[in-house]
């Protein structure tokens, strides 16, 4: 999970107006830099590397192919006992959209909880500071929503659902229960609460909090749920849907609205890059801010095409009672977001290997640190989501380096309405048609 979508608006900042800048970048990318990369020696190296051209920005493709040729198993000086490695973020880097957020919505829609009403009530409040949320989280009457009010509404909703749904303590079918106003209120307010907790108190509170809802479920149950969610999201349209709680059930929090970006897409370019790296003696790891076991389903299952080894997936971890998850974050394990990703990579990989990653890919502030913290990293690839913040700083640096021979960071464009990469550094925001290089 990285840099989640803002819940209450689908608006986007205007495209950056830089007259003549993109043209000069494209001319530079097609000029002297690539002339060097396209020499016969480099062409032969790239043929051996066999990195799928797909929809890469041309310069990025050639730079990465050259990196593999220079550091892979065919390179002079390659040491099989000191294999280079690459680290990839997962959500919005290796796939389009966020599998943990998709799973939360799927868990809500299928009422896949193994919690008593008392346990559910405790988790909604667990480690969340009491009081009002930030000023962006208002109800339809313009009042700022607070934790106690929305949790009280969710307590009542969940108690009704638990008592009536046959998958819990009742006898009604899922179709019958999800047609009720209690369920409509539950869905809108629980997802609203997820967004409010993250935006008000930060991911250090929000990311562990959302995975506590897997409490009492086994690893196998969560894995099966994640696979079902993945498959449903891959078959769904990429669309932002606004959910509003029922007007006739305002409760204490009032009527609230929240948006969810439905749908997930595979990224062929990342999957084939991972394959090319492995075939050339460069190991592949994933470092994610989603629950490690959730992303492992996506990253390792052959039907999704990424073929990452289970031991090579690093992410959020929960305490367990045997095989059952507890609503407690694993003691002494870093929160794998932002600086925590660097800590985890150092703790798991650098401690074992003695050196940092050759290549890192990410898309958001949660990846900023691992993209830049390791002196051994040849390239930090940024999937261009045209964002502000720390990743915006790196994106600006990458844009400034487009015409240089030895960039440290690479920007890769994507079209958000399709989830596909585009063969350029610029991206096209969801709901827009104009390519954009940087946020304004």
C-alpha positions as CSV (number, residue, x, y, z in Angstrom):
1,X,0.0,0.0,0.0
2,X,1.5,3.2,-1.1
3,X,0.2,6.8,-1.0
4,X,-3.5,6.0,-1.0
5,X,-6.1,7.8,-3.1
6,X,-7.7,10.7,-1.4
7,X,-11.3,9.6,-0.5
8,X,-13.6,12.5,-1.2
9,X,-12.5,13.9,-4.5
10,X,-11.7,12.8,-8.0
11,X,-10.2,16.1,-9.0
12,X,-6.6,16.4,-10.3
13,X,-4.1,19.2,-10.4
14,X,-3.7,20.9,-13.7
15,X,-0.9,19.7,-16.0
16,X,2.5,21.4,-15.6
17,X,2.9,24.1,-18.3
18,X,6.5,23.9,-19.6
19,X,6.6,25.2,-23.2
20,X,9.1,23.4,-25.3
21,X,10.4,21.3,-22.4
22,X,8.9,18.0,-23.4
23,X,10.1,18.4,-27.0
24,X,13.6,19.1,-25.9
25,X,13.5,16.0,-23.6
26,X,12.3,13.8,-26.4
27,X,14.9,15.1,-28.8
28,X,17.6,14.5,-26.2
29,X,16.3,11.0,-25.5
30,X,16.4,10.2,-29.2
31,X,19.8,11.7,-29.7
32,X,23.3,11.3,-28.4
33,X,22.5,9.3,-25.3
34,X,20.8,6.5,-27.2
35,X,23.4,6.7,-30.0
36,X,25.9,5.5,-27.5
37,X,23.6,2.7,-26.2
38,X,22.8,1.6,-29.7
39,X,26.4,0.7,-30.6
40,X,27.0,-2.8,-31.9
41,X,28.6,-4.0,-28.6
42,X,25.6,-2.7,-26.6
43,X,23.2,-4.1,-29.2
44,X,24.7,-7.6,-28.8
45,X,24.5,-7.2,-25.0
46,X,20.9,-6.3,-25.2
47,X,20.1,-9.2,-27.5
48,X,21.6,-11.6,-24.8
49,X,19.6,-9.8,-22.1
50,X,16.4,-10.1,-24.1
51,X,14.4,-7.6,-22.1
52,X,10.9,-7.4,-23.7
53,X,10.4,-4.1,-25.4
54,X,6.7,-3.9,-24.5
55,X,5.6,-0.4,-23.6
56,X,8.8,0.8,-21.9
57,X,9.9,4.4,-22.5
58,X,12.6,3.7,-25.0
59,X,15.5,5.3,-23.1
60,X,14.4,3.5,-19.8
61,X,14.4,0.2,-21.7
62,X,17.8,0.7,-23.1
63,X,19.3,1.9,-19.8
64,X,17.8,-1.1,-17.8
65,X,18.9,-3.6,-20.5
66,X,22.4,-2.2,-20.4
67,X,22.4,-2.4,-16.6
68,X,21.5,-6.1,-16.8
69,X,24.2,-6.8,-19.5
70,X,26.8,-5.0,-17.3
71,X,25.9,-6.7,-14.1
72,X,24.3,-10.0,-15.1
73,X,25.9,-13.5,-15.3
74,X,27.3,-12.8,-18.8
75,X,29.3,-9.8,-17.6
76,X,33.0,-10.0,-16.9
77,X,33.6,-10.3,-13.2
78,X,30.2,-11.6,-12.4
79,X,30.3,-13.6,-9.1
80,X,27.7,-16.3,-8.6
81,X,28.4,-16.1,-4.9
82,X,27.7,-12.4,-4.8
83,X,24.6,-12.1,-7.0
84,X,23.2,-8.7,-7.6
85,X,19.6,-8.2,-6.7
86,X,16.6,-5.9,-7.4
87,X,13.8,-4.7,-5.1
88,X,10.3,-3.9,-6.3
89,X,7.5,-2.2,-4.5
90,X,4.2,-3.9,-5.2
91,X,1.1,-1.7,-5.2
92,X,1.0,0.8,-8.0
93,X,4.4,-0.3,-9.1
94,X,4.3,-4.0,-9.9
95,X,0.5,-3.8,-10.5
96,X,-1.9,-1.0,-11.3
97,X,-3.8,0.0,-8.1
98,X,-3.6,-1.4,-4.6
99,X,-4.3,-5.0,-3.7
100,X,-4.6,-4.4,0.0
101,X,-7.3,-1.7,-0.6
102,X,-9.0,-3.9,-3.1
103,X,-9.0,-6.7,-0.5
104,X,-10.5,-4.4,2.2
105,X,-13.4,-3.6,-0.1
106,X,-13.7,-7.3,-1.1
107,X,-13.6,-8.3,2.6
108,X,-16.4,-5.8,3.3
109,X,-18.6,-6.8,0.3
110,X,-18.3,-10.5,1.2
111,X,-18.4,-9.9,5.0
112,X,-15.3,-12.0,5.4
113,X,-14.6,-11.4,9.1
114,X,-14.0,-13.9,11.9
115,X,-14.7,-11.4,14.7
116,X,-17.3,-11.2,17.3
117,X,-19.1,-7.8,17.6
118,X,-16.9,-7.0,20.7
119,X,-13.7,-7.9,18.8
120,X,-14.7,-5.9,15.8
121,X,-15.5,-2.9,18.0
122,X,-12.1,-3.1,19.7
123,X,-10.2,-3.3,16.4
124,X,-12.0,-0.3,14.9
125,X,-10.5,1.8,17.7
126,X,-7.2,0.0,18.2
127,X,-4.3,2.4,18.4
128,X,-6.3,5.2,16.8
129,X,-6.1,8.5,18.7
130,X,-9.6,9.5,19.8
131,X,-11.2,12.8,18.7
132,X,-12.0,14.5,15.4
133,X,-10.4,13.5,12.1
134,X,-8.7,16.1,9.8
135,X,-10.8,18.9,8.3
136,X,-11.2,17.0,5.0
137,X,-13.4,14.4,6.7
138,X,-16.8,16.0,7.1
139,X,-20.2,14.6,6.9
140,X,-23.0,15.8,4.6
141,X,-24.0,18.5,7.1
142,X,-20.4,19.9,7.0
143,X,-19.5,18.7,10.5
144,X,-16.0,17.1,11.0
145,X,-16.4,13.4,11.8
146,X,-14.8,12.0,15.0
147,X,-13.7,8.5,15.9
148,X,-16.2,7.8,18.6
149,X,-19.2,8.7,16.5
150,X,-18.3,6.6,13.4
151,X,-17.2,3.7,15.5
152,X,-20.5,3.8,17.4
153,X,-22.3,3.6,14.0
154,X,-20.1,0.7,12.9
155,X,-20.7,-1.1,16.2
156,X,-24.5,-1.1,15.5
157,X,-24.1,-2.0,11.8
158,X,-21.7,-5.0,12.5
159,X,-23.9,-6.3,15.4
160,X,-26.8,-6.4,13.0
161,X,-24.8,-8.1,10.2
162,X,-23.2,-10.6,12.6
163,X,-26.6,-11.6,14.0
164,X,-28.3,-12.0,10.6
165,X,-25.6,-13.2,8.1
166,X,-25.5,-17.0,7.8
167,X,-21.7,-16.8,7.5
168,X,-21.6,-15.5,11.0
169,X,-24.4,-16.1,13.6
170,X,-27.5,-15.7,11.5
171,X,-29.4,-17.4,8.7
172,X,-29.7,-14.8,5.9
173,X,-27.8,-15.1,2.7
174,X,-25.1,-12.7,1.7
175,X,-27.4,-11.3,-1.0
176,X,-30.1,-10.6,1.5
177,X,-27.8,-9.1,4.1
178,X,-26.0,-6.8,1.6
179,X,-29.3,-5.4,0.4
180,X,-30.0,-3.9,3.9
181,X,-29.4,-0.3,4.9
182,X,-27.2,-1.6,7.7
183,X,-24.8,-3.1,5.2
184,X,-24.8,0.0,3.0
185,X,-24.0,2.1,6.1
186,X,-21.3,-0.4,7.2
187,X,-19.5,-0.4,3.8
188,X,-19.4,3.3,3.4
189,X,-18.4,4.1,7.0
190,X,-15.8,1.3,7.4
191,X,-14.0,2.4,4.2
192,X,-14.4,6.0,5.2
193,X,-12.8,5.2,8.5
194,X,-9.9,3.6,6.7
195,X,-9.2,6.7,4.7
196,X,-9.8,9.0,7.7
197,X,-7.4,7.1,9.9
198,X,-4.6,7.1,7.3
199,X,-5.0,10.7,6.3
200,X,-5.4,12.1,9.8
201,X,-2.9,9.9,11.8
202,X,-0.6,8.6,9.0
203,X,0.3,5.2,7.8
204,X,2.2,4.2,10.9
205,X,-1.3,4.0,12.5
206,X,-3.4,3.2,9.5
207,X,-1.4,0.4,7.8
208,X,-1.2,-1.9,10.8
209,X,-4.8,-1.0,11.7
210,X,-6.4,-2.2,8.5
211,X,-4.7,-5.7,8.6
212,X,-6.0,-6.2,12.2
213,X,-9.3,-7.1,10.6
214,X,-7.7,-10.5,9.6
215,X,-7.6,-11.5,13.2
216,X,-8.7,-15.1,13.9
217,X,-8.2,-16.0,10.3
218,X,-5.6,-18.5,9.3
219,X,-2.8,-17.8,6.8
220,X,-4.6,-20.1,4.4
221,X,-7.9,-18.3,4.8
222,X,-6.3,-14.9,4.2
223,X,-4.4,-16.3,1.2
224,X,-7.6,-17.7,-0.3
225,X,-9.4,-14.4,0.3
226,X,-6.6,-12.5,-1.3
227,X,-6.7,-14.7,-4.4
228,X,-10.4,-14.3,-4.7
229,X,-10.1,-10.5,-4.3
230,X,-7.3,-10.4,-6.9
231,X,-9.3,-12.3,-9.4
232,X,-12.4,-10.2,-8.9
233,X,-10.4,-6.9,-9.2
234,X,-8.6,-8.1,-12.3
235,X,-11.9,-8.7,-13.9
236,X,-13.4,-5.4,-12.8
237,X,-13.4,-2.1,-14.7
238,X,-10.9,0.5,-13.6
239,X,-13.3,3.0,-12.1
240,X,-13.7,5.3,-9.2
241,X,-17.0,4.7,-7.3
242,X,-18.4,7.0,-4.7
243,X,-20.1,5.3,-1.7
244,X,-22.5,7.3,0.4
245,X,-24.1,6.0,3.6
246,X,-27.9,5.9,3.7
247,X,-29.7,9.2,4.5
248,X,-32.2,7.3,6.6
249,X,-29.5,5.9,8.8
250,X,-27.3,8.9,9.8
251,X,-26.4,7.5,13.2
252,X,-24.0,9.6,15.2
253,X,-21.5,10.4,12.5
254,X,-24.1,11.6,10.0
255,X,-24.1,10.8,6.3
256,X,-20.6,10.3,4.8
257,X,-19.2,9.7,1.3
258,X,-16.0,8.0,0.2
259,X,-14.5,6.9,-3.1
260,X,-12.8,3.7,-4.0
261,X,-10.7,3.1,-7.1
262,X,-12.0,-0.3,-8.3
263,X,-10.0,-2.7,-10.5
264,X,-6.4,-4.0,-10.7
265,X,-4.2,-4.6,-13.7
266,X,-1.1,-6.7,-14.1
267,X,2.0,-4.9,-15.3
268,X,3.6,-6.9,-18.1
269,X,6.7,-4.8,-18.2
270,X,7.5,-5.5,-14.5
271,X,6.8,-9.2,-14.8
272,X,9.0,-9.6,-17.9
273,X,11.7,-7.4,-16.2
274,X,11.7,-9.7,-13.2
275,X,12.0,-12.7,-15.5
276,X,14.9,-11.1,-17.4
277,X,16.7,-10.3,-14.2
278,X,16.4,-13.8,-12.9
279,X,17.6,-15.4,-16.2
280,X,20.6,-13.1,-16.0
281,X,21.6,-14.1,-12.5
282,X,20.1,-11.1,-10.7
283,X,17.7,-12.0,-7.8
284,X,14.3,-10.4,-7.4
285,X,12.7,-9.3,-4.2
286,X,9.5,-7.5,-3.3
287,X,9.2,-5.0,-0.4
288,X,5.7,-3.9,0.2
289,X,3.6,-1.9,2.7
290,X,0.8,-4.4,2.4
291,X,0.5,-7.5,4.5
292,X,3.3,-9.8,3.4
293,X,1.0,-12.9,3.1
294,X,-1.5,-10.9,0.9
295,X,1.1,-9.8,-1.6
296,X,2.8,-13.2,-1.6
297,X,-0.3,-14.6,-3.2
298,X,-0.1,-12.2,-6.1
299,X,3.7,-12.2,-6.4
300,X,4.2,-16.0,-6.3
301,X,1.1,-17.6,-7.9
302,X,2.0,-18.8,-11.4
303,X,-1.3,-17.6,-12.9
304,X,-0.3,-14.0,-12.3
305,X,3.0,-14.3,-14.1
306,X,5.5,-12.7,-11.7
307,X,7.1,-15.9,-10.3
308,X,8.7,-14.4,-7.2
309,X,9.9,-16.8,-4.6
310,X,7.9,-16.7,-1.4
311,X,10.9,-16.1,0.8
312,X,11.7,-13.1,-1.4
313,X,8.5,-11.2,-0.4
314,X,9.0,-8.7,2.4
315,X,6.1,-6.8,3.9
316,X,3.9,-6.0,6.9
317,X,3.7,-8.9,9.5
318,X,1.3,-9.8,12.2
319,X,1.7,-11.8,15.3
320,X,0.1,-15.3,15.2
321,X,-1.5,-17.8,17.5
322,X,-0.3,-20.9,15.6
323,X,-1.5,-20.3,12.1
324,X,-4.2,-17.8,13.1
325,X,-3.4,-14.1,12.8
326,X,-3.7,-11.8,15.8
327,X,-4.6,-8.1,15.8
328,X,-1.1,-7.2,16.9
329,X,1.9,-6.1,14.7
330,X,4.9,-8.4,14.8
331,X,7.2,-7.3,17.6
332,X,10.6,-5.9,16.5
333,X,9.7,-6.0,12.8
334,X,9.8,-2.6,11.0
335,X,6.7,-1.1,9.4
336,X,7.7,-1.6,5.8
337,X,6.8,1.9,4.5
338,X,9.1,4.8,3.9
339,X,12.2,4.5,6.2
340,X,10.9,1.1,7.3
341,X,11.5,-0.3,3.9
342,X,15.2,0.6,4.1
343,X,15.4,-0.9,7.6
344,X,13.8,-4.1,6.4
345,X,16.1,-4.4,3.4
346,X,19.1,-3.8,5.5
347,X,17.9,-6.3,8.2
348,X,16.9,-9.1,5.8
349,X,19.1,-8.6,2.7
350,X,22.1,-6.3,3.4
351,X,22.9,-8.2,6.6
352,X,23.0,-11.4,4.6
353,X,24.6,-10.3,1.4
354,X,26.8,-7.4,2.6
355,X,25.6,-5.0,-0.1
356,X,22.5,-3.1,-1.3
357,X,20.2,-3.6,-4.3
358,X,21.4,-2.9,-7.9
359,X,17.9,-1.8,-8.9
360,X,14.9,-0.4,-7.0
361,X,11.4,0.3,-8.4
362,X,8.6,2.3,-6.6
363,X,5.9,4.9,-7.1
364,X,5.2,6.9,-3.9
365,X,6.5,8.5,-0.7
366,X,6.5,5.0,0.8
367,X,9.3,4.1,-1.6
368,X,11.3,7.3,-1.4
369,X,13.8,6.0,1.1
370,X,14.6,2.6,-0.5
371,X,14.9,4.3,-4.0
372,X,17.7,6.5,-2.8
373,X,19.3,5.0,0.3
374,X,21.7,2.5,-1.1
375,X,24.9,3.6,-2.8
376,X,25.0,0.3,-4.8
377,X,21.7,1.1,-6.6
378,X,22.3,1.9,-10.3
379,X,18.8,2.9,-11.1
380,X,15.7,3.9,-9.1
381,X,12.8,3.4,-11.4
382,X,9.8,5.6,-10.5
383,X,6.4,4.7,-12.0
384,X,5.2,8.2,-12.7
385,X,2.0,9.0,-10.8
386,X,2.7,12.8,-10.9
387,X,2.6,13.1,-7.2
388,X,3.8,15.8,-4.8
389,X,5.8,15.1,-1.6
390,X,9.1,13.3,-1.4
391,X,8.4,11.1,-4.4
392,X,7.7,14.4,-6.3
393,X,11.2,15.6,-5.4
394,X,12.7,12.4,-6.9
395,X,10.4,12.6,-9.9
396,X,11.6,16.1,-10.6
397,X,15.2,14.9,-10.3
398,X,14.5,12.1,-12.7
399,X,12.9,14.6,-15.1
400,X,16.0,16.7,-14.9
401,X,18.2,13.7,-15.7
402,X,16.3,12.6,-18.8
403,X,18.9,14.1,-21.1
404,X,21.9,12.9,-19.1
405,X,24.1,10.0,-19.9
406,X,24.2,8.5,-16.4
407,X,20.9,9.2,-14.6
408,X,20.3,7.9,-11.1
409,X,16.5,7.9,-11.4
410,X,14.2,6.9,-14.3
411,X,10.6,8.0,-14.8
412,X,8.2,5.6,-16.4
413,X,4.8,6.7,-17.7
414,X,1.5,5.0,-17.3
415,X,-2.1,5.6,-18.4
416,X,-4.3,5.3,-15.3
417,X,-7.6,4.7,-17.1
418,X,-6.2,1.5,-18.6
419,X,-3.5,0.6,-16.1
420,X,-1.0,0.1,-18.9
421,X,2.4,1.6,-19.2
422,X,3.0,4.1,-22.1
423,X,6.3,4.3,-24.1
424,X,7.2,7.7,-22.5
425,X,8.2,9.3,-19.3
426,X,4.9,11.2,-19.1
427,X,1.7,9.7,-17.6
428,X,-2.0,10.3,-18.2
429,X,-4.1,10.7,-15.1
430,X,-7.4,8.9,-14.5
431,X,-10.1,11.0,-16.2
432,X,-7.6,13.1,-18.2
433,X,-6.3,12.8,-21.8
434,X,-3.2,15.0,-21.8
435,X,0.2,13.5,-21.0
436,X,1.8,15.0,-17.9
437,X,5.4,14.8,-16.8
438,X,5.3,16.3,-13.3
439,X,2.6,17.5,-10.8
440,X,2.0,21.2,-10.8
